[in-house]
Amino acid sequence: MVDTNASKARTAWETFVREVPWLNGSHRSFLEIAATIRGRLMVGDDVGVQALNLLRQCLGQMGATPSDASKVAIPDDGEEKDDILD
């Protein structure tokens, strides 16, 4: 993922990592899709209704909506966490 004039996908990825601390390697595909769409939104691109619905679905799968976040168990600091930035 890289930032370009057409998309801030890398910035969106890093923002998701900060906002959703329980993400791990199993979320990678959803995170790639969500970061791509959010990155386009960050530069002011009109992504359309289908992309926004896909973003909403990805957020739900990652536990990043208010109703889904309440179901997520955040691992203790002692547990090893997958590093999704590498």
MARVEXLO-588188 format. One line per field, with one value per residue: residue number from 1; residue in three letters; x, y, z of N, C-alpha, C, O in turn. Coordinates in Angstrom, 1 decimal. Layout:
BEGIN
num: (NUM, ...)
residuo: (ALA, ...)
n.xx: (X, ...)
n.yy: (Y, ...)
n.zz: (Z, ...)
ca.xx: (X, ...)
ca.yy: (Y, ...)
ca.zz: (Z, ...)
c.xx: (X, ...)
c.yy: (Y, ...)
c.zz: (Z, ...)
o.xx: (X, ...)
o.yy: (Y, ...)
o.zz: (Z, ...)
***
This chain:
BEGIN
num: (1, 2, 3, 4, 5, 6, 7, 8, 9, 10, 11, 12, 13, 14, 15, 16, 17, 18, 19, 20, 21, 22, 23, 24, 25, 26, 27, 28, 29, 30, 31, 32, 33, 34, 35, 36, 37, 38, 39, 40, 41, 42, 43, 44, 45, 46, 47, 48, 49, 50, 51, 52, 53, 54, 55, 56, 57, 58, 59, 60, 61, 62, 63, 64, 65, 66, 67, 68, 69, 70, 71, 72, 73, 74, 75, 76, 77, 78, 79, 80, 81, 82, 83, 84, 85, 86)
residuo: (MET, VAL, ASP, THR, ASN, ALA, SER, LYS, ALA, ARG, THR, ALA, TRP, GLU, THR, PHE, VAL, ARG, GLU, VAL, PRO, TRP, LEU, ASN, GLY, SER, HIS, ARG, SER, PHE, LEU, GLU, ILE, ALA, ALA, THR, ILE, ARG, GLY, ARG, LEU, MET, VAL, GLY, ASP, ASP, VAL, GLY, VAL, GLN, ALA, LEU, ASN, LEU, LEU, ARG, GLN, CYS, LEU, GLY, GLN, MET, GLY, ALA, THR, PRO, SER, ASP, ALA, SER, LYS, VAL, ALA, ILE, PRO, ASP, ASP, GLY, GLU, GLU, LYS, ASP, ASP, ILE, LEU, ASP)
n.xx: (0.8, 0.6, 0.7, -0.8, -1.5, -4.0, -5.0, -5.0, -4.2, -2.3, -2.1, -4.7, -4.7, -2.9, -4.3, -6.6, -5.3, -4.6, -7.1, -8.5, -7.5, -7.5, -7.0, -5.6, -3.5, -5.4, -7.3, -6.4, -7.1, -9.7, -8.9, -7.2, -9.1, -10.8, -9.0, -8.2, -10.6, -11.2, -8.9, -9.3, -11.5, -10.3, -8.9, -10.8, -12.2, -15.1, -16.6, -18.9, -22.0, -21.9, -19.2, -19.1, -20.9, -19.5, -17.3, -18.6, -19.4, -16.9, -15.9, -17.7, -17.0, -14.4, -14.9, -15.3, -17.4, -19.8, -21.7, -20.5, -18.0, -18.4, -18.5, -16.0, -13.0, -10.3, -6.9, -4.7, -1.8, 0.3, -0.1, 1.0, 0.8, -0.3, 1.5, 0.3, 1.2, 3.5)
n.yy: (-1.2, 2.1, 5.7, 7.9, 10.5, 10.0, 8.4, 7.8, 5.4, 4.1, 5.8, 5.6, 2.9, 2.9, 4.5, 2.9, 0.8, 2.2, 2.9, 0.6, -1.6, -4.4, -5.7, -8.2, -10.5, -12.1, -10.3, -9.0, -9.0, -7.8, -5.4, -4.4, -3.9, -2.0, 0.0, 0.9, 1.9, 3.9, 5.4, 6.6, 8.1, 9.9, 11.6, 13.0, 11.7, 10.7, 7.9, 6.4, 4.6, 1.8, 1.2, 2.4, 0.8, -1.6, -0.9, -0.5, -3.1, -4.4, -3.0, -4.0, -6.8, -6.6, -5.9, -3.2, -1.5, 0.2, -1.7, -4.1, -3.9, -4.2, -6.9, -7.9, -9.3, -7.9, -8.7, -9.5, -7.6, -9.4, -11.4, -12.6, -10.6, -10.5, -8.8, -6.6, -4.6, -5.3)
n.zz: (0.0, -0.9, -0.7, -3.0, -5.4, -6.2, -4.2, -0.7, 0.5, 2.1, 4.3, 5.2, 5.9, 8.1, 9.8, 10.3, 11.7, 14.1, 15.0, 15.3, 17.3, 17.6, 15.3, 13.2, 11.4, 10.1, 9.3, 7.1, 4.3, 4.3, 5.4, 3.5, 1.4, 2.7, 3.3, 0.8, -0.2, 1.7, 1.5, -1.0, -0.4, 1.3, -0.3, -1.5, -3.5, -5.3, -4.4, -4.7, -4.1, -4.1, -3.4, -0.9, 0.5, 0.4, 1.9, 4.4, 4.9, 5.1, 7.4, 9.3, 9.3, 10.3, 12.9, 13.4, 13.7, 15.8, 16.9, 16.3, 17.5, 20.2, 20.5, 20.3, 21.6, 23.0, 22.8, 25.6, 26.7, 27.0, 25.2, 22.0, 19.1, 15.8, 13.3, 11.2, 9.7, 8.3)
ca.xx: (0.0, 1.3, -0.1, -0.6, -2.4, -5.4, -5.5, -4.2, -4.4, -1.3, -2.5, -6.0, -4.3, -2.3, -5.4, -7.4, -4.5, -4.7, -8.5, -9.0, -6.3, -7.5, -6.8, -4.4, -3.3, -6.7, -8.1, -5.6, -7.9, -10.7, -8.2, -6.8, -10.2, -11.3, -8.0, -8.3, -11.8, -11.1, -7.9, -9.9, -12.3, -9.4, -8.4, -12.0, -12.8, -16.5, -16.4, -20.1, -22.7, -21.4, -18.0, -19.4, -21.5, -18.4, -16.6, -19.4, -19.3, -15.5, -15.8, -18.4, -16.2, -13.3, -15.4, -15.0, -18.7, -20.2, -22.4, -19.6, -16.9, -18.8, -18.4, -14.6, -12.2, -9.0, -5.9, -3.9, -0.5, 1.2, -0.3, 1.6, -0.1, 0.2, 1.8, -0.3, 1.9, 4.7)
ca.yy: (0.0, 3.4, 6.9, 8.6, 11.7, 9.5, 7.6, 7.8, 4.0, 3.8, 6.6, 5.0, 1.6, 3.2, 5.0, 1.7, 0.1, 2.9, 3.0, -0.8, -2.2, -5.8, -6.2, -9.1, -11.0, -12.6, -9.2, -8.4, -8.8, -6.8, -4.2, -3.9, -3.3, -0.9, 1.1, 1.4, 2.8, 5.0, 6.3, 7.4, 9.2, 10.9, 12.6, 13.6, 11.0, 10.2, 6.5, 5.8, 3.9, 0.4, 1.2, 2.7, -0.4, -2.5, -0.4, -0.8, -4.6, -4.7, -2.5, -5.0, -8.0, -6.3, -5.5, -1.8, -0.7, 0.2, -2.9, -5.2, -3.7, -4.7, -8.4, -8.2, -9.4, -7.4, -9.6, -8.9, -7.2, -10.6, -12.3, -12.2, -10.1, -10.5, -7.5, -6.5, -3.6, -5.9)
ca.zz: (0.0, -1.0, -0.9, -4.3, -5.6, -6.4, -3.0, 0.5, 1.0, 3.2, 5.5, 5.7, 6.6, 9.4, 10.6, 10.8, 12.7, 15.3, 15.5, 15.5, 17.8, 17.6, 13.9, 13.1, 10.0, 9.5, 8.8, 6.1, 3.0, 4.6, 5.7, 2.2, 0.7, 3.4, 3.2, -0.6, -0.4, 2.6, 0.9, -2.1, 0.2, 1.9, -1.3, -2.1, -4.7, -5.2, -4.6, -5.1, -3.1, -4.0, -2.6, 0.5, 1.1, 0.6, 3.1, 5.6, 5.1, 5.6, 8.8, 10.1, 9.4, 11.1, 14.2, 13.5, 13.9, 17.2, 17.4, 16.2, 18.4, 21.5, 20.5, 20.1, 22.8, 22.8, 23.5, 26.6, 26.2, 27.1, 24.0, 20.7, 18.1, 14.4, 12.9, 9.9, 8.9, 7.6)
c.xx: (0.9, 0.3, 0.3, -1.5, -3.8, -5.9, -4.5, -4.3, -3.5, -1.7, -3.8, -5.7, -3.8, -3.4, -6.3, -6.6, -4.6, -6.1, -9.1, -7.9, -6.3, -7.3, -5.5, -4.3, -4.5, -7.6, -7.5, -6.4, -9.0, -10.1, -7.7, -7.9, -10.7, -10.3, -8.0, -9.4, -11.6, -10.0, -8.4, -10.8, -11.5, -8.9, -9.6, -12.6, -14.3, -16.5, -17.7, -20.7, -22.2, -20.1, -18.2, -20.1, -20.5, -17.6, -17.3, -19.3, -18.0, -15.4, -16.5, -17.6, -14.9, -13.6, -15.2, -16.3, -19.0, -20.8, -21.4, -18.4, -17.2, -18.6, -16.9, -13.9, -10.8, -8.0, -5.1, -2.5, 0.5, 1.1, 0.5, 0.6, 0.5, 0.4, 1.4, 0.3, 3.0, 4.2)
c.yy: (1.2, 4.5, 7.5, 9.8, 11.2, 8.7, 7.7, 6.5, 3.7, 4.5, 6.0, 3.7, 1.9, 3.8, 3.9, 1.0, 0.8, 2.8, 1.6, -1.7, -3.8, -6.5, -7.1, -9.6, -11.6, -11.6, -8.6, -8.1, -7.7, -5.4, -3.5, -3.2, -2.0, 0.3, 1.7, 2.3, 4.1, 6.0, 7.1, 8.5, 10.3, 12.0, 13.3, 13.0, 10.6, 8.8, 5.8, 4.9, 2.4, 0.3, 1.5, 1.5, -1.5, -2.1, -0.7, -2.3, -4.9, -4.2, -3.5, -6.3, -7.8, -5.9, -4.0, -0.9, -0.7, -1.1, -4.1, -5.1, -4.2, -6.2, -8.8, -8.3, -9.0, -8.2, -8.8, -8.5, -8.4, -11.5, -11.7, -11.8, -10.1, -9.1, -7.3, -5.4, -4.1, -6.7)
c.zz: (0.0, -1.1, -2.3, -4.4, -5.7, -5.1, -1.9, 1.2, 2.2, 4.5, 6.1, 6.4, 8.0, 10.3, 11.2, 11.9, 14.1, 15.9, 15.9, 16.0, 17.8, 16.3, 14.0, 11.7, 9.4, 8.9, 7.6, 4.8, 3.2, 4.8, 4.4, 1.4, 1.3, 3.3, 1.8, -0.7, 0.5, 2.1, -0.2, -1.5, 0.8, 0.9, -2.0, -3.3, -4.3, -5.5, -5.0, -4.0, -3.0, -3.2, -1.2, 1.2, 1.3, 1.8, 4.4, 5.9, 5.7, 7.1, 9.7, 10.3, 10.3, 12.6, 14.4, 13.5, 15.3, 17.7, 17.3, 17.2, 19.8, 21.6, 20.4, 21.4, 22.4, 23.5, 24.5, 26.0, 26.2, 25.9, 22.8, 19.7, 16.8, 14.0, 11.4, 9.1, 8.0, 6.4)
o.xx: (1.8, -0.8, 1.4, -2.2, -4.7, -7.1, -3.3, -4.6, -4.0, -1.7, -3.9, -6.3, -4.2, -3.3, -6.6, -7.2, -4.7, -6.3, -10.0, -7.3, -5.3, -7.4, -4.5, -5.1, -4.6, -8.5, -8.1, -6.4, -9.1, -10.6, -7.8, -7.8, -10.9, -10.7, -7.8, -9.3, -11.9, -10.1, -8.0, -10.8, -11.9, -8.6, -9.4, -13.5, -14.6, -16.5, -17.7, -20.0, -22.1, -20.0, -17.6, -19.8, -20.5, -17.2, -16.7, -19.2, -17.9, -14.8, -16.0, -17.6, -14.5, -12.8, -15.1, -16.2, -18.6, -20.5, -21.5, -17.9, -16.3, -18.6, -16.6, -14.0, -10.1, -8.1, -4.9, -2.1, 1.4, 2.0, 0.6, -0.4, 1.7, -0.4, 1.9, -0.1, 3.4, 5.0)
o.yy: (1.4, 4.3, 7.6, 10.0, 12.0, 8.5, 7.8, 6.4, 3.1, 4.0, 5.9, 3.4, 1.3, 3.5, 3.9, 0.6, 0.2, 2.7, 1.5, -2.4, -4.4, -7.7, -6.8, -9.1, -11.5, -11.9, -7.6, -6.9, -6.9, -4.4, -2.3, -2.1, -1.0, 1.4, 2.9, 3.4, 5.2, 7.2, 8.3, 9.6, 11.4, 13.1, 14.1, 13.6, 10.2, 8.3, 4.7, 4.5, 1.9, -0.6, 0.9, 1.3, -2.1, -3.0, -1.2, -2.6, -5.8, -4.9, -3.8, -6.8, -8.8, -5.7, -3.6, 0.3, -1.6, -1.6, -5.0, -6.1, -4.7, -6.8, -10.0, -7.4, -9.6, -8.5, -7.6, -9.1, -8.4, -12.3, -10.5, -12.5, -9.8, -8.2, -7.9, -5.2, -3.5, -7.3)
o.zz: (0.8, -1.6, -2.7, -3.4, -5.4, -5.1, -2.1, 2.4, 3.2, 5.6, 7.3, 7.5, 8.9, 11.5, 12.4, 12.9, 15.1, 17.1, 16.7, 15.2, 17.9, 16.1, 14.6, 10.8, 8.1, 8.2, 7.0, 4.3, 2.4, 4.3, 4.2, 0.8, 0.7, 3.1, 1.7, -1.3, 0.0, 2.2, -0.4, -2.1, 0.8, 1.3, -3.0, -3.9, -3.2, -6.6, -5.5, -3.0, -1.8, -2.3, -0.3, 2.4, 2.4, 2.6, 5.3, 7.1, 6.6, 7.9, 10.8, 11.4, 10.9, 13.4, 15.6, 13.3, 16.0, 18.8, 18.2, 17.7, 20.5, 22.7, 20.5, 22.3, 21.5, 24.7, 24.4, 24.9, 25.4, 25.6, 22.6, 19.5, 16.6, 14.3, 10.5, 7.9, 7.1, 5.7)
***
